[in-house]
Amino acid sequence: AYVQRLRVEDAKRRLERTTASVDDVSWQVGYEDPAFFRRLFKRTTGLSPSTYRKRFSVPQFTQISPRGR
């Protein structure tokens, strides 16, 4: 359960800050079955991954580049 919570938190950050597909995010955080990941994410957060991204994504223009520009 602890590892799943860590993976979901990682997925949340990736959904907020990248445009990677939900399937790609699923793989990046360690799930081979995107359908399982979607169900787990919704059970954990109350939102589907795509709904979460729409609600909490960080707009590109507010992100700070590595050089602070």
N, C-alpha and C positions, 0 to 999 in steps of 0.2 A: 504494500500500500504506500509506503514511504517513497519508494522509487517511482511509482506511478505519479505521485503528487509532484515530485521533482521534474519528471518529464512533462507533465501538463504545464507547470510553471515555465519551463523552457519553451514549450510550444506557444504559450501565451505571448512571451516576449518576441518570438519569431513572427507570430501573426501580427503583432503590433508594429513591428519595425521593418518587415520585408514584404516583398510581393510574391514570394515563393508560394506555389500551390499548396493546398492543404495536404495533398498526397506527399509532396516533397517535405513539408514540415513533419509529417508523420514519420517518414523515413529518417529525417535528420535527428529526431529525438528518440529514435530507437524502436519504432513500431513497424513491423513488416506488413501488417494488415490495416490499411487506411480505414476500412469500415469499423473495425474494432476501436481504432483511435478516435474516430468521430463519436461513437457511442460513449466511450470513456470520457472524452472531453465534455460532452453535453451533460453527462451524469455528474461530473465534477464541478463544472462552472454554471450549469443551468442554461448555457447557450451553445449553439452549434459553432464549430470553428469559423465558418464564414460570417455568421452573425456577430461573433465576438470581434472579428477583424473589422467589420463595418463600424462597430460601435467604438472600438478602442484604438484603431490604427493611428499612428503618429504621422501627420502630414509631412511629406517630403521637405517642404520649404522650412519647416521648423527644426529639422535635424541639423546638428552642428557637424561640420566636416572635421576630419582629424586635425586639420591645421587651424581650426577655430574660425574659419571664414564662412 
